[in-house]
């Protein structure tokens, strides 16, 4: 079965979506991490949520906390992508199934997170 990934990323990070699709993943949700439309993600029943923290990391971190607290996403890995460790500070302990990665290791982190779910 093809894994579904919900992606919250900035326009300049859209190549991540192509990379995920080229690796055989379905990406039914792509939005910028702003506003509150991300709250609809649980309805998609994704296998993984990926959140871009390369710009405005506080917004992305807040979204990760809200999504992690949604019962429908219980047990779903949340991968946060950042170029700096400081952008992810404060997430550990607040987000269950959290995976931290950088842009160059994105696909590897997704594969690892999803292999752990099988």
N, C-alpha and C positions, 0 to 999 in steps of 0.2 A: 504494500500500500504506500502511496506517495504521502510524505509528511507535509502538512500545511503549516506555513510560517506566517505570522502576522508581523509586519515590519513597520516600525515608526522611525523614519529617517529623513534627514534634510535632503533637499534637491541635489546638492553636490555629492551625496552619498548613494544616489540611485544605482550606480554600478554594482552595489552590493546585491540588489535585487536580481540583476542579470546573472551575477555569479551564483547566487542560490538556485535560480532556475536552471542554469547550465549544469548544475550538480544534481538535477533531478527533483528539486523541491517545488511544491506548489506555493505560490505567494499570492493568496487571495486578498490580502489587505496591505496597502501601502499608503501611508499618510505621513505628513510632517508631524513631529511631536509638539503640537500646539493645539489649543482649543480642547474640547472635551469629546470629540468624536471617537477617540480611542476607547471610550467606555463601552462601545459596541463590539469590541473584539471578542468578548466571551461568547457571543452568539455564533461566531464562526467556528467555534470548537477547534482552535488551532492546537497543533502538537508542540509549538514553541512560539514564544514572543521575543522579537529582537528589537531593542531600543537603542537609538543613536544618542550618545552623550557627547559627541564631538563639538556641538554648539549648544549653548544654553543647557548645560547639564542638570541644573536644578529642576527644570521642567521635566526632563526625561526621568530623573530620579523620582519625582513626585508621581509620575505615571506608573513607574515600576512598582511603587509601594501600593498604589490603588489597585492595580491589576493583580498583584500578588495576594491582596486581601480578598479578591473576588472568589467565592466558593466554586464557581464554575471552572476556574483555572487552577484549582488545587492540584498540585503535583506537576504542573506544566513548567518546563524550564523557561526562565527569563534570562536571555542573554543581553548584557549591556556592553556596548562597544564604545571605547574611549581611547584617546591617544595618551591621556595622562591618568595616572592612578588617583590623583587628587579629585578628579571628576566623579569617581565612584565612592568616595568617602561617605560613610554613613549608611550605606545600603546593606552591608552585611548585618545580619540579625533582624533586619526589617523585611527582607525579601527572601522567602524560602525558594529553594531551587535556583538560586542566583549563580550565573556564570559570567565572569568578567573576561573580556578579551579586547584585543586591539584590532584595527581595521585589517591588517595583513593576515591575522589568524582567524578571521571571522568564519569562514567555511569550515575550518578544522574544529572550531568551538561548537558550531551547530551540529556537525556530524557526531562529535563526542557526546553532546547533550542528548541527542536523539538515540544514540546507541545505548545509552544508559536507561532509556525508557522502555526498550523492548523486552 
